[in-house]
Amino acid sequence: MTSVFPLLTAIAALWVSETRVPLTCQALQPDVLLARCRYLLRVGLQVLPALVFVFCYAVPPSTLDIYPSYIYQSLNLEPWFLQLNAFMALLGGMCGTLIYFMFFVNLDLTKVFVISTILASLSGASQMLVPLVAGQLGMVWFLPIDSAVVALFARISVTPPMVLAAQSCPPGMEATLFTLFSTVSNLSNTVSSALSLLLVDDLNVSADNNWSSLWVMILVCGVTNLLPLLLLPCLRISPSLSASTTTTLTTETTMNNAVADSEVE
């Protein structure tokens, strides 16, 4: 069934109505191409601080690659309980999105980064209690609650980079810059996974070691997640960024239209 859905998506794309933009000779003239290159370079320099911050924000190591292995191997939970744990994490993420919309959407983005990152780090530290509460005391019902809380604050912390990308994107280049931000985010996640595996190997976090150093890794990940906040003073995304780029694009479009009209006359 999974191989059929891409085919259905491709078939459904045939019913999408599009407006074809004709390619004129004016668009291929050297001065027009040079103006577009200057515009792209100017936009790239303006969003470069945001790109660097998004990369550094997601690059610290995390326990996403090792913590599920501990849950599966050491707690000996039933499959239905694991599904319940995943459902609670999904529910916590949905609640995090709702809480962000209700309480954080009108705050200054710098404050949102600070508050959400600190809350996510503190909630992630609660995973250190799982070996004690769920592993030794047998209170396995603590695990779904902890997963929901961690997912809630994690969802709040991953939303500000999306808002930053949206604020940095000038009108007319949404798809291009969204792809660029997504590529940078995926690259940072790959580097984060590599750093996490190096940390796992260095701390010997494994079942052979009885997961005794898992709490150290959780603590290290929680602390390193706070380090990107030191780059916030360097992040200066002007509120008038979109307005300025829109004005530039409008001016260049007007000039191109004027040149085309003069050639027609």
C-alpha positions as CSV (number, residue, x, y, z in Angstrom):
1,M,0.0,0.0,0.0
2,T,2.8,2.4,0.8
3,S,4.1,2.2,-2.8
4,V,0.6,3.2,-4.1
5,F,0.3,6.5,-2.3
6,P,3.1,8.3,-4.3
7,L,1.4,7.2,-7.5
8,L,-1.9,8.6,-6.3
9,T,-0.2,11.8,-5.4
10,A,1.3,12.1,-8.9
11,I,-2.1,11.4,-10.5
12,A,-3.8,14.0,-8.2
13,A,-1.2,16.6,-9.3
14,L,-2.7,16.4,-12.8
15,W,-5.8,18.1,-11.5
16,V,-3.9,21.1,-10.0
17,S,-4.7,24.2,-12.0
18,E,-1.6,26.4,-12.7
19,T,-1.1,29.7,-14.4
20,R,1.8,29.4,-16.9
21,V,4.2,32.3,-16.8
22,P,5.6,32.9,-20.3
23,L,9.3,33.2,-20.6
24,T,10.1,36.4,-22.6
25,C,13.3,37.5,-24.1
26,Q,13.5,40.3,-21.6
27,A,14.0,37.8,-18.8
28,L,17.1,36.4,-20.6
29,Q,18.9,39.8,-21.1
30,P,22.2,40.1,-19.3
31,D,21.2,43.2,-17.3
32,V,18.0,41.5,-16.0
33,L,19.9,38.3,-15.1
34,L,22.6,40.4,-13.3
35,A,19.9,42.3,-11.4
36,R,18.3,39.0,-10.3
37,C,21.7,37.6,-9.2
38,R,22.3,40.8,-7.2
39,Y,18.9,40.4,-5.5
40,L,19.5,36.7,-4.7
41,L,22.9,37.6,-3.2
42,R,21.4,40.4,-1.1
43,V,18.7,38.1,0.2
44,G,21.3,35.3,0.9
45,L,23.4,37.7,3.0
46,Q,20.3,38.8,4.9
47,V,19.2,35.3,5.8
48,L,22.7,34.0,6.5
49,P,22.6,34.7,10.3
50,A,19.3,32.9,10.5
51,L,20.7,29.9,8.6
52,V,23.7,29.7,10.9
53,F,21.6,29.9,14.0
54,V,19.1,27.2,12.8
55,F,22.1,24.9,12.1
56,C,23.6,25.6,15.6
57,Y,20.3,25.3,17.3
58,A,19.7,21.7,16.2
59,V,23.3,20.4,16.1
60,P,23.8,19.6,19.8
61,P,23.6,15.8,20.6
62,S,20.4,14.3,21.8
63,T,19.1,11.0,23.3
64,L,16.8,10.3,20.5
65,D,19.1,7.6,19.1
66,I,19.8,5.7,22.4
67,Y,16.9,6.4,24.7
68,P,14.4,4.2,22.8
69,S,16.9,1.3,22.9
70,Y,16.9,1.6,26.7
71,I,13.1,1.6,26.8
72,Y,12.9,-1.5,24.6
73,Q,15.7,-3.5,26.1
74,S,15.6,-2.8,29.9
75,L,11.9,-2.3,30.8
76,N,10.5,-5.3,29.0
77,L,7.2,-3.6,28.2
78,E,4.3,-5.1,26.3
79,P,3.8,-4.0,22.6
80,W,0.5,-2.3,23.5
81,F,2.2,-0.2,26.2
82,L,4.9,0.9,23.7
83,Q,2.2,2.0,21.4
84,L,0.5,3.9,24.2
85,N,3.8,5.6,25.0
86,A,4.1,6.7,21.3
87,F,0.5,7.9,21.3
88,M,1.1,10.0,24.5
89,A,4.2,11.5,22.8
90,L,2.1,12.4,19.8
91,L,-0.6,13.9,22.0
92,G,2.0,15.9,23.9
93,G,3.3,17.3,20.6
94,M,-0.1,18.4,19.6
95,C,-0.7,20.1,22.9
96,G,2.7,21.8,22.6
97,T,1.6,23.3,19.3
98,L,-1.6,24.6,20.9
99,I,0.2,26.0,23.9
100,Y,2.6,27.8,21.6
101,F,-0.2,29.4,19.7
102,M,-2.0,30.4,22.9
103,F,0.9,31.8,24.9
104,F,4.0,32.3,22.7
105,V,2.9,33.5,19.4
106,N,2.8,37.2,20.4
107,L,6.0,37.2,22.4
108,D,9.4,38.5,21.2
109,L,11.1,35.7,19.2
110,T,14.3,36.0,21.3
111,K,12.4,35.5,24.5
112,V,10.6,32.5,22.9
113,F,13.9,30.9,22.0
114,V,15.2,31.3,25.6
115,I,12.0,30.2,27.4
116,S,11.3,27.2,25.1
117,T,14.9,26.0,25.1
118,I,15.2,26.1,28.9
119,L,11.8,24.3,29.3
120,A,12.8,21.6,26.8
121,S,16.1,21.0,28.5
122,L,14.5,20.8,32.0
123,S,11.8,18.4,30.7
124,G,14.4,16.3,29.0
125,A,16.2,16.0,32.3
126,S,13.2,14.1,33.7
127,Q,14.3,11.1,31.6
128,M,16.9,10.5,34.3
129,L,14.0,9.6,36.6
130,V,12.8,6.8,34.3
131,P,15.4,4.2,35.3
132,L,14.6,4.9,39.0
133,V,10.8,5.2,38.8
134,A,10.0,2.8,36.0
135,G,13.0,0.5,36.1
136,Q,13.5,0.0,39.9
137,L,10.2,0.9,41.5
138,G,8.1,-0.6,38.7
139,M,6.0,2.5,38.1
140,V,5.8,2.0,34.4
141,W,2.9,4.4,34.1
142,F,5.4,7.2,34.7
143,L,6.9,6.5,31.2
144,P,3.9,7.7,29.1
145,I,3.4,10.8,31.2
146,D,7.1,11.6,30.9
147,S,7.0,11.0,27.1
148,A,4.0,13.4,26.8
149,V,5.7,16.1,28.8
150,V,9.0,15.8,27.0
151,A,7.2,15.9,23.6
152,L,5.1,18.9,24.6
153,F,8.1,21.1,25.4
154,A,10.1,19.6,22.5
155,R,7.4,20.8,20.2
156,I,7.4,24.2,21.7
157,S,11.2,24.4,21.2
158,V,11.2,23.4,17.6
159,T,8.6,25.9,16.6
160,P,10.7,29.1,17.0
161,P,13.1,28.1,14.2
162,M,10.1,27.7,11.9
163,V,8.9,31.2,12.8
164,L,12.4,32.5,12.3
165,A,12.5,31.0,8.8
166,A,9.1,32.5,8.0
167,Q,10.1,35.9,9.2
168,S,13.4,35.8,7.2
169,C,11.7,34.8,4.0
170,P,10.8,37.6,1.6
171,P,7.6,37.4,-0.5
172,G,8.2,35.6,-3.8
173,M,10.9,33.3,-2.5
174,E,9.0,31.2,0.0
175,A,9.6,27.9,-1.7
176,T,13.3,28.5,-2.3
177,L,14.2,29.7,1.2
178,F,12.0,27.0,2.8
179,T,14.0,24.4,0.9
180,L,17.2,26.1,2.0
181,F,16.1,26.1,5.7
182,S,14.9,22.5,5.5
183,T,18.3,21.4,4.0
184,V,20.2,23.2,6.7
185,S,17.9,21.7,9.4
186,N,18.4,18.2,7.9
187,L,22.1,18.7,7.8
188,S,22.2,19.8,11.5
189,N,20.1,16.7,12.5
190,T,22.6,14.5,10.7
191,V,25.5,16.1,12.5
192,S,23.6,15.9,15.8
193,S,23.1,12.1,15.3
194,A,26.8,11.7,14.6
195,L,27.7,13.6,17.7
196,S,25.2,11.6,19.7
197,L,26.8,8.3,18.6
198,L,30.2,9.6,19.5
199,L,29.0,10.5,22.9
200,V,27.3,7.1,23.3
201,D,30.6,5.4,22.4
202,D,32.7,7.7,24.7
203,L,30.4,7.2,27.7
204,N,29.8,3.5,27.0
205,V,26.0,3.8,27.1
206,S,24.8,0.3,26.4
207,A,23.1,-2.7,27.9
208,D,26.5,-4.3,28.6
209,N,27.2,-1.5,31.0
210,N,23.7,-1.8,32.5
211,W,22.9,1.6,31.2
212,S,24.7,3.1,34.2
213,S,26.0,6.1,32.3
214,L,22.7,6.9,30.6
215,W,22.0,9.7,33.1
216,V,25.3,11.3,32.2
217,M,24.4,11.5,28.6
218,I,21.0,12.9,29.4
219,L,22.6,15.6,31.5
220,V,25.2,16.4,28.8
221,C,22.6,16.7,26.1
222,G,20.4,18.9,28.3
223,V,23.3,21.3,29.0
224,T,24.6,21.4,25.4
225,N,21.1,22.2,24.1
226,L,21.4,25.5,26.0
227,L,24.6,26.5,24.3
228,P,23.0,27.9,21.0
229,L,21.3,30.5,23.1
230,L,24.7,32.3,23.4
231,L,24.4,33.1,19.6
232,L,21.1,35.0,20.1
233,P,22.8,38.4,20.4
234,C,24.4,37.7,17.0
235,L,21.0,37.0,15.5
236,R,19.6,40.2,14.2
237,I,16.6,39.6,11.9
238,S,15.2,43.0,11.2
239,P,11.3,43.2,11.3
240,S,11.6,45.3,8.2
241,L,13.5,42.6,6.3
242,S,10.5,41.4,4.3
243,A,9.4,44.9,3.7
244,S,12.8,45.9,2.4
245,T,13.2,42.9,0.1
246,T,9.7,43.4,-1.1
247,T,10.4,47.0,-1.9
248,T,13.6,46.0,-3.8
249,L,11.8,43.3,-5.7
250,T,9.0,45.7,-6.6
251,T,11.5,48.4,-7.7
252,E,13.4,45.9,-9.9
253,T,10.1,44.6,-11.4
254,T,9.0,48.1,-12.2
255,M,12.3,48.9,-13.9
256,N,12.1,45.7,-15.9
257,N,8.6,46.5,-17.0
258,A,9.6,50.0,-17.9
259,V,12.4,48.7,-20.1
260,A,10.1,46.2,-21.8
261,D,7.5,49.0,-22.5
262,S,10.1,51.2,-24.0
263,E,11.3,48.4,-26.3
264,V,7.7,47.8,-27.4
265,E,7.2,51.5,-28.2
